[in-house]
């Protein structure tokens, strides 16, 4: 369960949410704020899931371009996250993926369509 409002999150969960969910909620709130207050900006937020278990929690679509965001508490994406990203990128011809890693210190390009970015750089 993801909450867009910080107070609502704390009140309803009694502060007991997993850290990964807290980070996802924090990222969503901060990213959406960049678009919600711009006149004419139309950001669409979706989730990518397959029957096989691939999941990219946040797909941001803006002006026809798709960006998949995957949040990780470590410094590198897990194998499952990498495979989920690959599945998303195969289904989206122009899409890109960003792994927002809490433990990463510097951004690193993985290939032409995906990269690791320290989580603190987007908050």
PASE-707158 format. One line per field, with one value per residue: chain; residue number from 0; z negated, x negated, y of N, C-alpha, C in turn; residue in one letter. Coordinates in nm, 3 decimals, decimal comma, padded with zeros to 5 digits. Layout:
BEGIN
chain: c(A	...)
resi: c(NUM	...)
nz: c(Z	...)
nx: c(X	...)
ny: c(Y	...)
caz: c(Z	...)
cax: c(X	...)
cay: c(Y	...)
cz: c(Z	...)
cx: c(X	...)
cy: c(Y	...)
resn: c(A	...)
This chain:
BEGIN
chain: c(A	A	A	A	A	A	A	A	A	A	A	A	A	A	A	A	A	A	A	A	A	A	A	A	A	A	A	A	A	A	A	A	A	A	A	A	A	A	A	A	A	A	A	A	A	A	A	A	A	A	A	A	A	A	A	A	A	A	A	A	A	A	A	A	A	A	A	A	A	A	A	A	A	A	A	A	A	A	A	A	A	A	A	A	A	A	A	A	A	A	A	A	A	A	A	A	A	A	A	A	A	A	A	A	A	A	A	A	A	A	A	A	A	A	A	A	A	A	A	A	A	A	A)
resi: c(0	1	2	3	4	5	6	7	8	9	10	11	12	13	14	15	16	17	18	19	20	21	22	23	24	25	26	27	28	29	30	31	32	33	34	35	36	37	38	39	40	41	42	43	44	45	46	47	48	49	50	51	52	53	54	55	56	57	58	59	60	61	62	63	64	65	66	67	68	69	70	71	72	73	74	75	76	77	78	79	80	81	82	83	84	85	86	87	88	89	90	91	92	93	94	95	96	97	98	99	100	101	102	103	104	105	106	107	108	109	110	111	112	113	114	115	116	117	118	119	120	121	122)
nz: c(00,000	00,091	-00,006	00,076	-00,079	-00,349	-00,621	-00,624	-00,562	-00,794	-00,999	-00,927	-00,906	-01,143	-01,167	-01,100	-00,852	-00,606	-00,537	-00,264	-00,145	-00,266	-00,152	00,120	00,114	00,032	00,252	00,460	00,371	00,384	00,656	00,794	00,705	00,852	01,095	01,053	00,990	01,211	01,473	01,717	01,729	01,768	01,602	01,595	01,380	01,337	01,285	01,367	01,431	01,474	01,563	01,511	01,292	01,306	01,204	01,205	00,998	01,038	01,319	01,498	01,713	01,939	02,168	02,366	02,317	02,141	01,813	01,602	01,257	01,004	00,673	00,440	00,145	00,115	00,268	00,523	00,786	00,735	00,867	00,940	00,966	01,179	01,383	01,396	01,483	01,735	01,862	01,867	02,031	02,272	02,343	02,383	02,625	02,632	02,371	02,055	01,772	01,426	01,148	00,827	00,578	00,239	00,108	00,296	00,408	00,620	00,946	01,202	01,525	01,666	01,909	02,238	02,180	01,911	01,567	01,253	00,982	00,703	00,434	00,274	00,445	00,584	00,406)
nx: c(-00,085	-00,062	-00,099	-00,007	00,001	-00,177	-00,099	00,132	00,021	-00,139	00,058	00,248	00,088	-00,037	-00,306	-00,431	-00,508	-00,698	-01,040	-01,108	-00,864	-00,809	-01,016	-00,942	-00,699	-00,790	-00,953	-00,760	-00,594	-00,774	-00,855	-00,612	-00,541	-00,707	-00,582	-00,309	-00,270	-00,328	-00,216	-00,013	-00,161	-00,145	-00,155	-00,160	-00,115	-00,198	-00,200	-00,409	-00,346	-00,380	-00,244	-00,434	-00,570	-00,735	-00,800	-00,778	-00,763	-00,698	-00,600	-00,658	-00,499	-00,548	-00,483	-00,470	-00,695	-00,842	-00,943	-01,083	-01,088	-01,274	-01,305	-01,563	-01,711	-01,977	-02,305	-02,316	-02,104	-01,886	-01,894	-01,637	-01,513	-01,660	-01,590	-01,315	-01,323	-01,442	-01,235	-01,033	-01,163	-01,181	-00,915	-00,856	-00,939	-01,074	-01,131	-01,294	-01,496	-01,545	-01,731	-01,684	-01,893	-01,946	-02,189	-02,380	-02,653	-02,744	-02,615	-02,562	-02,593	-02,428	-02,357	-02,256	-01,993	-01,938	-02,013	-02,190	-02,105	-02,188	-01,963	-01,927	-01,982	-01,753	-01,572)
ny: c(-00,116	00,215	00,548	00,877	01,102	01,229	01,252	01,096	00,849	00,797	00,806	00,604	00,376	00,362	00,407	00,169	00,068	-00,116	-00,042	-00,021	00,039	00,282	00,433	00,421	00,560	00,811	00,882	00,890	01,102	01,319	01,322	01,354	01,608	01,772	01,787	01,834	02,101	02,249	02,443	02,299	02,065	01,720	01,445	01,099	00,829	00,499	00,141	-00,133	-00,464	-00,817	-01,140	-01,325	-01,231	-01,009	-00,676	-00,330	-00,074	00,201	00,370	00,643	00,856	01,106	01,349	01,151	00,993	00,725	00,639	00,415	00,361	00,214	00,134	00,081	-00,043	-00,100	-00,072	-00,159	-00,283	-00,564	-00,902	-00,981	-00,729	-00,626	-00,803	-00,751	-00,487	-00,526	-00,666	-00,469	-00,279	-00,419	-00,421	-00,157	00,049	00,298	00,342	00,407	00,309	00,367	00,294	00,369	00,389	00,355	00,309	00,380	00,580	00,737	00,824	00,576	00,457	00,187	00,074	00,181	00,246	00,230	00,310	00,359	00,560	00,758	00,755	00,980	01,189	01,254	01,343)
caz: c(00,000	00,103	-00,041	00,133	-00,183	-00,456	-00,744	-00,605	-00,572	-00,932	-01,079	-00,896	-00,925	-01,279	-01,155	-01,092	-00,715	-00,573	-00,492	-00,118	-00,113	-00,308	-00,051	00,241	00,089	00,031	00,390	00,536	00,330	00,433	00,802	00,837	00,675	00,960	01,209	01,015	00,978	01,338	01,561	01,841	01,720	01,750	01,564	01,568	01,295	01,348	01,239	01,469	01,374	01,568	01,500	01,470	01,168	01,325	01,151	01,193	00,921	01,088	01,458	01,516	01,854	01,956	02,309	02,446	02,280	02,022	01,725	01,493	01,135	00,913	00,552	00,376	00,023	00,124	00,362	00,655	00,802	00,720	00,992	00,969	01,015	01,311	01,478	01,411	01,567	01,871	01,915	01,897	02,145	02,392	02,379	02,410	02,721	02,600	02,226	01,983	01,634	01,328	01,018	00,722	00,475	00,116	00,074	00,404	00,380	00,746	01,052	01,292	01,643	01,684	02,054	02,301	02,137	01,767	01,484	01,108	00,930	00,557	00,397	00,219	00,554	00,638	00,296)
cax: c(00,000	-00,140	-00,024	-00,060	-00,001	-00,266	-00,023	00,218	-00,066	-00,175	00,178	00,310	-00,004	-00,093	-00,451	-00,477	-00,532	-00,833	-01,124	-01,102	-00,738	-00,827	-01,099	-00,862	-00,604	-00,867	-00,992	-00,641	-00,553	-00,869	-00,853	-00,485	-00,541	-00,777	-00,492	-00,176	-00,261	-00,365	-00,099	-00,011	-00,236	-00,056	-00,231	-00,080	-00,190	-00,143	-00,284	-00,427	-00,348	-00,350	-00,201	-00,555	-00,621	-00,813	-00,731	-00,843	-00,657	-00,658	-00,625	-00,617	-00,485	-00,540	-00,498	-00,490	-00,816	-00,823	-01,057	-01,056	-01,165	-01,281	-01,372	-01,640	-01,777	-02,120	-02,380	-02,302	-01,975	-01,887	-01,873	-01,493	-01,485	-01,721	-01,506	-01,191	-01,356	-01,460	-01,102	-00,970	-01,230	-01,142	-00,776	-00,848	-01,047	-01,152	-01,138	-01,422	-01,479	-01,637	-01,734	-01,714	-01,954	-01,976	-02,330	-02,470	-02,721	-02,754	-02,534	-02,637	-02,519	-02,436	-02,355	-02,200	-01,855	-01,919	-02,122	-02,174	-02,115	-02,170	-01,828	-01,933	-01,994	-01,621	-01,486)
cay: c(00,000	00,337	00,667	01,001	01,203	01,185	01,236	00,980	00,731	00,772	00,780	00,475	00,263	00,371	00,406	00,031	00,024	-00,159	00,068	-00,009	00,106	00,421	00,498	00,434	00,667	00,935	00,912	00,929	01,237	01,419	01,326	01,412	01,751	01,842	01,801	01,880	02,246	02,312	02,460	02,221	01,939	01,606	01,326	00,979	00,736	00,363	00,031	-00,238	-00,600	-00,925	-01,265	-01,396	-01,176	-00,887	-00,559	-00,200	-00,009	00,332	00,408	00,781	00,890	01,251	01,385	01,029	00,921	00,643	00,620	00,321	00,384	00,100	00,179	-00,025	00,004	-00,126	00,012	-00,220	-00,350	-00,709	-00,975	-00,972	-00,594	-00,613	-00,878	-00,676	-00,372	-00,576	-00,698	-00,341	-00,215	-00,492	-00,387	-00,014	00,073	00,418	00,358	00,402	00,265	00,423	00,228	00,466	00,306	00,427	00,293	00,423	00,708	00,814	00,763	00,489	00,412	00,042	00,060	00,302	00,273	00,215	00,359	00,365	00,696	00,761	00,797	01,116	01,288	01,292	01,390)
cz: c(00,000	00,073	00,022	00,029	-00,303	-00,587	-00,737	-00,620	-00,718	-01,016	-01,054	-00,920	-01,065	-01,278	-01,139	-00,951	-00,696	-00,517	-00,340	-00,076	-00,153	-00,204	00,078	00,229	00,094	00,173	00,470	00,500	00,389	00,585	00,852	00,813	00,785	01,079	01,173	01,013	01,103	01,424	01,687	01,836	01,688	01,726	01,536	01,489	01,301	01,287	01,351	01,397	01,484	01,491	01,449	01,345	01,183	01,274	01,147	01,125	00,976	01,233	01,473	01,665	01,863	02,101	02,394	02,414	02,148	01,946	01,613	01,376	01,045	00,793	00,484	00,254	00,027	00,221	00,505	00,666	00,784	00,858	01,034	01,025	01,154	01,416	01,501	01,502	01,712	01,937	01,954	02,022	02,276	02,438	02,416	02,498	02,687	02,452	02,172	01,840	01,545	01,198	00,917	00,601	00,355	00,084	00,180	00,370	00,504	00,850	01,143	01,404	01,657	01,831	02,111	02,252	01,987	01,690	01,336	01,066	00,778	00,522	00,348	00,326	00,607	00,529	00,253)
cx: c(-00,090	-00,049	-00,089	-00,073	-00,080	-00,190	00,066	00,138	-00,095	-00,054	00,234	00,218	-00,062	-00,246	-00,511	-00,503	-00,677	-00,911	-01,115	-00,974	-00,746	-00,909	-01,021	-00,763	-00,673	-00,907	-00,872	-00,598	-00,644	-00,868	-00,724	-00,480	-00,609	-00,687	-00,358	-00,162	-00,310	-00,241	-00,114	-00,087	-00,140	-00,139	-00,134	-00,168	-00,120	-00,241	-00,293	-00,437	-00,317	-00,303	-00,320	-00,620	-00,709	-00,732	-00,824	-00,739	-00,610	-00,700	-00,570	-00,613	-00,461	-00,574	-00,536	-00,615	-00,795	-00,954	-01,015	-01,147	-01,157	-01,364	-01,438	-01,711	-01,928	-02,188	-02,371	-02,161	-01,991	-01,868	-01,727	-01,458	-01,542	-01,638	-01,372	-01,212	-01,372	-01,327	-01,029	-01,031	-01,200	-01,002	-00,759	-00,965	-01,133	-01,171	-01,280	-01,394	-01,587	-01,620	-01,776	-01,762	-01,998	-02,125	-02,428	-02,529	-02,728	-02,665	-02,623	-02,546	-02,538	-02,438	-02,287	-02,060	-01,834	-02,042	-02,086	-02,194	-02,101	-02,033	-01,827	-01,940	-01,858	-01,527	-01,523)
cy: c(00,124	00,456	00,789	01,110	01,150	01,163	01,113	00,850	00,697	00,734	00,641	00,356	00,258	00,361	00,268	-00,020	-00,020	-00,039	00,088	00,062	00,253	00,497	00,520	00,549	00,803	00,977	00,960	01,070	01,343	01,431	01,392	01,562	01,831	01,868	01,862	02,032	02,320	02,326	02,375	02,090	01,825	01,481	01,213	00,882	00,601	00,265	-00,071	-00,372	-00,700	-01,047	-01,344	-01,341	-01,053	-00,768	-00,439	-00,112	00,126	00,349	00,549	00,809	01,040	01,281	01,263	00,949	00,849	00,625	00,528	00,350	00,262	00,144	00,060	00,032	-00,015	-00,031	-00,039	-00,280	-00,501	-00,773	-00,967	-00,834	-00,573	-00,685	-00,809	-00,555	-00,415	-00,608	-00,570	-00,278	-00,287	-00,453	-00,239	00,027	00,195	00,440	00,353	00,362	00,327	00,344	00,333	00,388	00,389	00,422	00,339	00,561	00,798	00,747	00,679	00,441	00,261	00,005	00,183	00,338	00,258	00,262	00,349	00,510	00,688	00,820	00,941	01,224	01,332	01,343	01,529)
resn: c(X	X	X	X	X	X	X	X	X	X	X	X	X	X	X	X	X	X	X	X	X	X	X	X	X	X	X	X	X	X	X	X	X	X	X	X	X	X	X	X	X	X	X	X	X	X	X	X	X	X	X	X	X	X	X	X	X	X	X	X	X	X	X	X	X	X	X	X	X	X	X	X	X	X	X	X	X	X	X	X	X	X	X	X	X	X	X	X	X	X	X	X	X	X	X	X	X	X	X	X	X	X	X	X	X	X	X	X	X	X	X	X	X	X	X	X	X	X	X	X	X	X	X)
